Amino acid sequence: MQPPKQPTGRPRETRVDAAIRDAVRELVPRVGYAGLTMDAIAAKAGIGKAAIYRRHTSRGELVFSVLVHGRKSQPLPDTGTLTGDLTALANLILGIFSDPVTAAATPGLLADLQQQPDIATRFQETFIAEERAQITALLERAHQRGELTTPADPAVVHAAILGTAYAWLFLLSQPPTPALASRIAAITEAAARGD
């Protein structure tokens, strides 16, 4: 994906970008995604609202930028087993979803993505594509080791692991437990095997 083009004119101030990002990260856990306003962000960041709108056209785009852009990719370890690899991936997803800002923003942001296809496309091309690539690689390793007799569908496995974690944390409002990642991995492994 090509990075967005820098507009002509005055160069952007990284101080302002950082102030906006910090304001969002502080406000979202307190007021939630629905309560987040450009006015509140501008006041918290100590800037004018126009500075935000020069960078982001909507609340969804702004929160997406804070949550997804600049997030360091965490490569999964090759544990040597399908179960171990899926458990590592489940731990990664649970860690992302458990971040206070992500936890407060994700349900509302995902709802907004339905109304903002350009951001939805960028979400697919960044966060979802990165996870899908990791899942494809770990399934190929499992197939080469003989743990999977037939190649598994990465989309089905992705839905099983991501959907189970999302449902547990956001739909059922259950806290993550020490055994949760391995339980999600077991469900996902059954999906990978076609059980």
VMD Tcl script that draws the C-alpha trace (Angstrom):
set ca {
  {0.00 0.00 0.00}
  {1.32 3.42 -0.92}
  {1.64 5.87 1.97}
  {-0.67 8.86 1.72}
  {0.83 11.73 -0.25}
  {2.05 14.66 1.77}
  {-0.01 17.73 0.88}
  {1.80 20.64 -0.66}
  {2.40 23.72 1.41}
  {3.74 23.93 4.91}
  {5.33 20.71 6.15}
  {3.43 18.91 8.86}
  {4.50 19.42 12.43}
  {5.36 16.12 14.10}
  {4.64 17.80 17.45}
  {1.01 18.29 16.39}
  {0.75 14.72 15.09}
  {2.09 13.41 18.40}
  {-0.25 15.65 20.41}
  {-3.26 14.36 18.45}
  {-2.18 10.74 18.84}
  {-1.56 11.18 22.59}
  {-4.93 12.92 23.06}
  {-6.77 10.06 21.35}
  {-4.90 7.43 23.38}
  {-5.79 9.26 26.59}
  {-9.40 10.09 25.78}
  {-10.68 6.85 24.23}
  {-10.33 4.69 27.37}
  {-12.10 7.41 29.40}
  {-14.95 8.44 27.09}
  {-15.16 5.49 24.69}
  {-15.23 5.63 20.93}
  {-18.78 7.00 20.79}
  {-17.88 9.83 23.18}
  {-14.74 10.84 21.32}
  {-15.17 14.20 19.57}
  {-12.86 16.33 17.49}
  {-13.50 19.19 19.93}
  {-12.33 17.09 22.88}
  {-9.25 15.90 20.97}
  {-8.36 19.44 19.96}
  {-8.75 20.71 23.53}
  {-6.70 17.86 24.99}
  {-3.99 18.25 22.34}
  {-3.91 22.05 22.75}
  {-4.44 22.67 19.05}
  {-7.15 23.98 16.76}
  {-9.72 21.58 15.33}
  {-8.64 22.58 11.82}
  {-5.24 20.97 12.46}
  {-6.99 17.64 13.04}
  {-9.17 17.95 9.93}
  {-6.10 18.75 7.81}
  {-4.80 15.32 8.80}
  {-7.95 13.21 9.19}
  {-11.32 13.52 7.49}
  {-13.28 11.67 10.17}
  {-13.16 10.24 13.67}
  {-12.93 6.74 12.18}
  {-9.93 7.66 10.05}
  {-8.24 9.33 13.02}
  {-8.74 6.40 15.40}
  {-7.75 3.93 12.68}
  {-4.54 5.90 12.20}
  {-3.76 5.81 15.92}
  {-4.55 2.11 16.32}
  {-3.15 0.62 13.13}
  {-0.59 2.93 11.51}
  {2.75 2.89 13.22}
  {1.93 -0.32 15.07}
  {5.06 -2.44 15.12}
  {4.52 -5.81 13.49}
  {5.27 -8.66 15.87}
  {6.48 -11.67 13.90}
  {5.24 -14.97 15.30}
  {7.80 -17.48 16.50}
  {8.01 -20.83 14.77}
  {7.29 -23.03 17.81}
  {7.63 -26.26 15.85}
  {3.98 -27.26 16.24}
  {0.65 -26.09 14.88}
  {-0.75 -25.91 18.41}
  {2.17 -23.77 19.58}
  {1.97 -21.46 16.58}
  {-1.79 -20.96 16.96}
  {-1.38 -20.32 20.69}
  {1.27 -17.66 19.94}
  {-1.06 -16.03 17.41}
  {-3.99 -16.13 19.85}
  {-1.77 -14.47 22.49}
  {-0.83 -11.76 19.98}
  {-4.46 -11.06 19.05}
  {-5.57 -11.05 22.69}
  {-2.74 -8.64 23.51}
  {-3.82 -6.24 20.76}
  {-7.49 -6.43 21.78}
  {-6.61 -6.00 25.47}
  {-4.75 -2.73 24.95}
  {-6.96 -0.14 26.74}
  {-7.27 2.10 23.68}
  {-7.96 -0.79 21.31}
  {-10.47 -2.32 23.72}
  {-12.39 0.96 24.03}
  {-12.30 1.80 20.32}
  {-12.58 -1.47 18.39}
  {-16.35 -2.15 18.42}
  {-17.24 1.43 17.46}
  {-14.49 1.68 14.88}
  {-15.55 -1.57 13.23}
  {-19.13 -0.28 13.07}
  {-17.90 2.96 11.47}
  {-15.93 0.99 8.88}
  {-19.23 -0.17 7.41}
  {-19.96 3.47 6.52}
  {-16.42 4.39 5.43}
  {-15.29 1.95 2.72}
  {-11.96 3.71 2.13}
  {-10.93 3.12 5.75}
  {-12.35 -0.41 5.64}
  {-10.15 -1.12 2.62}
  {-7.07 0.24 4.39}
  {-7.92 -1.90 7.44}
  {-8.07 -4.97 5.18}
  {-4.78 -4.02 3.49}
  {-2.91 -3.46 6.75}
  {-4.05 -5.22 9.93}
  {-6.05 -8.04 8.31}
  {-3.53 -8.71 5.51}
  {-0.66 -8.87 8.00}
  {-2.47 -11.40 10.17}
  {-3.58 -13.43 7.13}
  {0.03 -13.64 5.91}
  {1.15 -14.95 9.31}
  {-1.65 -17.50 9.34}
  {-0.84 -18.65 5.81}
  {2.82 -19.14 6.75}
  {2.06 -21.10 9.93}
  {-0.44 -23.33 8.10}
  {2.10 -24.04 5.36}
  {4.67 -25.01 8.03}
  {2.14 -27.33 9.68}
  {1.33 -28.93 6.33}
  {5.05 -29.43 5.56}
  {5.58 -31.03 9.00}
  {2.68 -33.41 8.28}
  {0.45 -32.02 11.03}
  {-2.18 -31.15 8.42}
  {-2.88 -33.82 5.85}
  {-4.50 -31.33 3.48}
  {-3.84 -27.59 3.19}
  {-6.09 -25.55 5.47}
  {-8.04 -22.51 4.31}
  {-6.29 -19.46 5.85}
  {-9.52 -17.42 5.73}
  {-11.43 -20.01 7.78}
  {-8.60 -20.30 10.30}
  {-8.35 -16.52 10.51}
  {-12.09 -16.21 11.14}
  {-11.94 -18.90 13.82}
  {-9.10 -17.33 15.78}
  {-10.00 -13.67 15.33}
  {-13.74 -14.22 15.73}
  {-13.40 -16.31 18.87}
  {-11.11 -13.74 20.53}
  {-13.39 -10.87 19.50}
  {-16.55 -12.64 20.68}
  {-15.01 -13.52 24.05}
  {-13.72 -10.04 24.83}
  {-16.27 -7.76 23.17}
  {-19.54 -9.62 22.68}
  {-19.46 -11.69 25.88}
  {-17.44 -9.10 27.86}
  {-15.28 -11.80 29.42}
  {-11.77 -11.03 30.66}
  {-8.80 -12.83 29.16}
  {-7.65 -15.73 31.32}
  {-4.27 -17.49 31.38}
  {-5.72 -20.50 29.54}
  {-7.69 -18.50 26.96}
  {-5.05 -18.46 24.22}
  {-4.61 -22.23 24.32}
  {-8.39 -22.74 24.28}
  {-8.76 -20.46 21.28}
  {-5.86 -22.31 19.62}
  {-7.65 -25.65 20.14}
  {-10.84 -24.31 18.52}
  {-8.81 -22.88 15.65}
  {-6.80 -26.07 15.18}
  {-10.05 -28.02 14.81}
  {-11.09 -25.54 12.11}
  {-7.72 -25.97 10.38}
  {-8.14 -29.75 10.34}
  {-11.72 -29.46 9.09}
  {-13.11 -31.14 12.24}
}
mol new
graphics top color blue
foreach p $ca { graphics top sphere $p radius 0.5 }
foreach p [lrange $ca 0 end-1] q [lrange $ca 1 end] { graphics top cylinder $p $q radius 0.2 }
display resetview
